[in-house]
């Protein structure tokens, strides 16, 4: 079970007291901007990861992104943007919703 320290941090995030997966909290909603950036760098999208950093996309923002946000809002090339949305953003959103509802 996820143990959360409800004291808000300076950046508005909530401190999470549980194990990390690849240096990131397991729930994407708890990811900081650099967790999102590192996730996409690890996934092979080094160049595109910078767009998430420039736009300050944290985990909560990532989970709210639509297909159109990824395809047009980040100003990425179409091919990588499609792969990022279909193979990463959408599955993370689905997994988060499934875990939240159970």
Residue frames as qw, qx, qy, qz and C-alpha x, y, z in Angstrom:
[[0.000, 0.888, 0.459, 0.000, 0.00, 0.00, 0.00],
 [0.378, 0.547, -0.016, 0.747, 1.20, 3.50, -0.80],
 [0.434, -0.656, -0.390, 0.478, 2.10, 5.59, 2.22],
 [0.296, 0.670, 0.193, 0.653, 1.80, 9.31, 1.54],
 [0.323, -0.371, -0.339, 0.802, 3.08, 12.21, 3.58],
 [0.172, 0.800, 0.551, 0.166, 0.32, 14.78, 3.07],
 [0.246, -0.765, 0.014, 0.595, 2.55, 17.75, 3.87],
 [0.617, 0.767, 0.146, 0.101, 2.78, 19.68, 0.60],
 [0.663, -0.165, 0.162, 0.712, 6.24, 20.38, -0.70],
 [0.054, -0.545, 0.084, 0.833, 7.29, 23.74, -2.18],
 [0.108, 0.151, -0.654, -0.733, 6.48, 22.65, -5.72],
 [0.680, 0.015, -0.001, -0.733, 3.01, 21.39, -4.75],
 [0.654, 0.113, -0.736, -0.133, 3.97, 17.73, -4.83],
 [0.779, -0.515, 0.139, -0.329, 3.23, 15.34, -2.02],
 [0.042, -0.575, 0.813, -0.085, 6.06, 13.40, -0.40],
 [0.916, 0.018, -0.274, -0.294, 5.83, 9.67, -1.05],
 [0.333, -0.561, 0.734, -0.192, 7.27, 7.17, 1.40],
 [0.933, 0.097, 0.321, -0.128, 7.53, 3.95, -0.55],
 [0.651, -0.188, 0.541, 0.499, 9.92, 2.08, -2.79],
 [0.294, 0.694, -0.242, -0.611, 10.97, 3.59, -6.09],
 [0.834, 0.303, 0.437, 0.150, 10.89, 1.94, -9.49],
 [0.631, 0.410, 0.189, 0.631, 13.92, 2.92, -11.58],
 [0.301, -0.060, -0.187, 0.933, 14.36, 5.94, -9.35],
 [0.311, -0.260, -0.225, -0.886, 10.74, 7.07, -9.80],
 [0.495, 0.021, 0.618, -0.611, 7.68, 6.59, -7.58],
 [0.263, 0.154, 0.927, 0.217, 5.62, 3.68, -8.98],
 [0.256, 0.754, 0.592, -0.125, 2.51, 5.84, -9.52],
 [0.418, 0.373, 0.274, 0.782, 3.05, 8.33, -12.36],
 [0.194, -0.879, -0.310, -0.305, 0.80, 10.83, -10.55],
 [0.609, -0.751, 0.018, 0.256, 3.63, 11.22, -8.03],
 [0.735, 0.170, 0.173, 0.634, 6.34, 11.87, -10.63],
 [0.131, -0.772, 0.041, 0.621, 8.21, 15.18, -10.67],
 [0.525, 0.783, -0.169, -0.287, 9.15, 16.80, -13.99],
 [0.070, 0.636, -0.761, -0.110, 12.56, 15.09, -13.94],
 [0.552, -0.011, 0.821, -0.147, 10.93, 11.69, -13.32],
 [0.688, 0.622, 0.290, -0.238, 8.89, 12.19, -16.52],
 [0.323, 0.820, -0.435, -0.182, 11.98, 13.36, -18.41],
 [0.202, -0.469, 0.859, -0.004, 14.02, 10.38, -17.20],
 [0.702, 0.224, 0.637, -0.227, 11.19, 7.97, -18.04],
 [0.683, 0.708, 0.080, -0.161, 11.22, 9.09, -21.68],
 [0.128, 0.763, -0.628, -0.081, 15.02, 9.18, -21.85],
 [0.449, -0.250, 0.852, -0.099, 15.11, 5.59, -20.56],
 [0.712, 0.426, 0.519, -0.206, 12.45, 4.65, -23.14],
 [0.597, 0.121, 0.511, 0.606, 14.75, 5.89, -25.93],
 [0.200, 0.847, 0.372, 0.324, 13.26, 9.33, -26.53],
 [0.546, -0.296, -0.150, 0.769, 16.26, 11.42, -25.45],
 [0.127, 0.173, 0.245, 0.946, 15.53, 14.36, -27.75],
 [0.365, -0.548, -0.513, -0.551, 11.79, 14.35, -27.11],
 [0.565, -0.500, -0.549, 0.361, 12.26, 14.11, -23.33],
 [0.285, -0.077, -0.108, 0.949, 13.57, 17.68, -23.39],
 [0.240, -0.402, -0.399, -0.788, 10.16, 18.89, -24.60],
 [0.599, -0.579, -0.551, -0.049, 8.55, 17.49, -21.44],
 [0.530, -0.348, -0.294, 0.716, 11.12, 19.35, -19.38],
 [0.115, 0.132, 0.170, 0.970, 10.66, 22.62, -21.30],
 [0.419, -0.445, -0.425, -0.667, 6.89, 22.39, -20.87],
 [0.192, -0.308, 0.654, -0.664, 7.27, 21.40, -17.18],
 [0.786, -0.130, -0.400, -0.453, 5.20, 18.24, -17.56],
 [0.246, -0.357, 0.806, -0.402, 5.08, 16.39, -14.24],
 [0.040, 0.097, 0.994, 0.026, 3.29, 13.12, -13.58],
 [0.287, 0.547, 0.607, -0.500, -0.11, 14.66, -12.93],
 [0.337, 0.635, -0.203, -0.665, 0.15, 16.70, -16.14],
 [0.086, 0.272, -0.886, -0.365, 1.30, 13.63, -18.08],
 [0.151, 0.278, 0.938, -0.140, -1.76, 11.69, -16.96],
 [0.310, 0.670, 0.385, -0.554, -4.02, 14.52, -18.16],
 [0.037, 0.455, -0.522, -0.720, -2.48, 14.78, -21.63],
 [0.780, 0.446, 0.308, -0.312, -4.61, 14.00, -24.65],
 [0.765, 0.216, 0.428, 0.430, -3.38, 12.58, -27.93],
 [0.328, 0.862, 0.178, 0.343, -3.65, 16.07, -29.43],
 [0.374, -0.903, 0.205, 0.053, -1.55, 17.55, -26.60],
 [0.713, -0.344, 0.490, 0.365, 1.28, 15.13, -27.37],
 [0.643, 0.423, 0.475, 0.426, 0.99, 15.48, -31.15],
 [0.266, 0.789, 0.199, 0.517, 0.80, 19.26, -31.30],
 [0.395, -0.911, -0.031, -0.112, 1.44, 20.83, -27.90],
 [0.723, -0.531, 0.273, 0.349, 4.97, 19.53, -27.46],
 [0.386, 0.832, -0.297, -0.266, 6.08, 20.44, -31.00],
 [0.554, -0.328, 0.744, 0.181, 7.55, 16.98, -31.61],
 [0.259, 0.249, -0.740, -0.569, 8.01, 15.21, -34.91],
 [0.767, -0.058, -0.120, -0.628, 4.89, 13.22, -35.74],
 [0.761, 0.118, -0.637, -0.015, 6.45, 9.74, -35.67],
 [0.323, 0.094, -0.725, 0.601, 8.00, 9.95, -32.20],
 [0.361, -0.131, 0.275, -0.881, 4.95, 11.83, -30.87],
 [0.800, -0.052, -0.332, -0.498, 2.63, 9.02, -31.99],
 [0.693, 0.060, -0.683, 0.223, 4.84, 6.39, -30.38],
 [0.080, 0.169, -0.571, 0.800, 5.13, 8.38, -27.16],
 [0.562, -0.122, 0.130, -0.808, 1.36, 8.71, -26.88],
 [0.851, 0.018, -0.351, -0.391, 0.32, 5.21, -27.97],
 [0.794, 0.077, -0.563, 0.217, 3.07, 3.20, -26.26],
 [0.383, 0.051, -0.550, 0.741, 3.75, 5.29, -23.18],
 [0.228, -0.130, 0.223, -0.939, 1.27, 8.03, -22.23],
 [0.706, -0.147, -0.312, -0.618, -1.90, 6.07, -22.97],
 [0.744, -0.114, -0.650, 0.103, -0.74, 2.88, -21.17],
 [0.250, 0.052, -0.558, 0.789, 0.41, 4.92, -18.15],
 [0.412, -0.151, 0.056, -0.897, -3.00, 6.60, -18.02],
 [0.779, -0.131, -0.477, -0.386, -4.81, 3.27, -18.31],
 [0.618, -0.036, -0.681, 0.391, -2.66, 1.66, -15.61],
 [0.029, 0.106, -0.422, 0.900, -3.15, 4.64, -13.29],
 [0.581, -0.168, -0.111, -0.789, -6.94, 4.59, -13.75],
 [0.790, -0.105, -0.590, -0.130, -7.06, 0.85, -13.16],
 [0.488, -0.015, -0.638, 0.596, -4.98, 1.17, -9.97],
 [0.142, -0.154, 0.242, -0.947, -7.01, 4.16, -8.74],
 [0.672, -0.177, -0.228, -0.682, -10.33, 2.39, -9.11],
 [0.773, -0.110, -0.625, 0.009, -9.28, -0.76, -7.27]]
